[in-house]
Amino acid sequence: MQRDSLVFQKNLLIAIVVLFWFAQYVYVPFQTPYLIGMQVSSSMVGIIIGIYGFSQMALRMPIGIMADKNGHHKFFIIVGVASSALASIFRILLSPEIGFFIGNILSGLASAMWISFMVLYASYFTKENLQKAMGLIIAANNIGVLGGFVISTLLYNYLGMNFLCLLSVCSGVPAILLSFLIKETRSEATTLKVSSLIKVYVDKRLIFFALIALVQQGILMATCMSFTTQVAHELNATSIQIGLLSIVYIVSAVIFSYFSASVFAQRYSSKFWIATIMFCLAIYCFIVPNVQSPNLLILAQILAGMSTGIIFSFATSEAMKNVPVEKRSTAMGYYQAIYAVGMTVVPMFSGIISESYGLDMAFYIEGTVAVLATLAVIVLFHQKK
């Protein structure tokens, strides 16, 4: 592929990623209060939210294998963006309970296709620039989420949930059209059998960094994306301050994702960045239960954003570093399925701890886990040397 064409394809895929994640997240901040307000039971709301993560866990590994066997990621990207748009059509047309249940299954299917977005984008870069590729595409991911959070915060109270879902469709449709312009570097269909592809499942490096991502994503979902908001409520935060919790987090994630792809960030090792920022995530967990001001809580969200922008991008590139190109989709599906377990299980565990021992204890346990993960990273890289 010629240089100009390669640059165009990189920018095209980044644009599709932004539109895709906007479509996936524009309704999310108000999903739970909307469903509760529409008289959907709390248990059903839990099922609706959980089915999104469950469908990802169930689908990511087989989709990764199929992508490697097929050798083309364009098809999976088109299916992903189309599923995202279709999900919100169901949310608009059907009753809230059924519409959001079916919609979240389709949104989970869409997110499972994220494998192909990342692997295709990485194929546009050399192996030496893999970290840069991961930083840039995760930044684009976070920009889309940021746009969704900002728009929903500004418009939900005035225009309602159906309008947010309509915006999701309006973002998904151009993403579908743009996806047809994607050109892949070459057909890389593998002749390897499935039994050979899944041998990457025992790759110790892949498993280790997937577990690091599990810790980071799990803690994030159990704090920044959920129980930190409860802390804000207890501090009598205004609706604007609660909205700023999400916005400051995602802005920080965008900034630090770009930072992780910078020349300066490359001067220091993955060990330095993952260990340092994982320790910062531990500090975040210890700080949140003890702050006395909503504004300080908002500032603390920067630490959570750092973990997404730096730990997640470095862990992803480290996990993929030694994986052969013909097995990369299978490995990425496995990697994403593992950290999806954390996104589902850690918030559930935190809820149980909170009910039995209080919310503070849940944060302290998560902080302790982050400290242990920091030590594990230091030990692994020391043994590697």
Buried (B, 14 or more C-beta within 10 A) or exposed (E): BEEEEBEBBBEBBBBBBBBBBBBBBBBBBBBBEBBBEEEBEEEBBEBBBBBBBBBBBBBBBBBBBBBBBBBBBBBBBBBBBBBBBBBBBBBBEBEBBBBBBBBBBBBBBBBBBBBBBBBBBBBBBEEEBBBBBBBBBBBBBBBBBBBBBBBBBEBBEEEEBBBBBBBBBBBBBBBBEBBEEBEBEEEBEBEBEEEEBBEBBEBEBBBBBBBBBBBBBBBBBBBBBBBBBEBBEEBEBEEEBBBBBBBBBBBBBBBBBBBBBEEEBBEEEBBBBBBBBBBBBBBBBBBBBEBEEBEEBBEBBBBBBBBBBBBBBBBBBBBBBEBEBBBBBBBBBBBBBBBBBBBBBBBBBBBEBBEEEEBBBBBBBBBEBBBEBBEBBBEBBEEEE
